[in-house]
Amino acid sequence: MASKRPGLGLYFRLRFQPSFWFHILVSIPVVLLSCIPLLRPLKGRLVARQD
């Protein structure tokens, strides 16, 4: 997932050349919807792996 987001963002930026406000309007929800849900499972794995 982490390698797809910058690639898609770069493609979108070069292909459509959106204005700055549109880029922010799209980027913030994408980051929030893709990062926030993963925090809890990743924290659980990290705690479980501690010896």
Helices and strands as residue ranges (DSSP letters): H 4-16, H 20-49
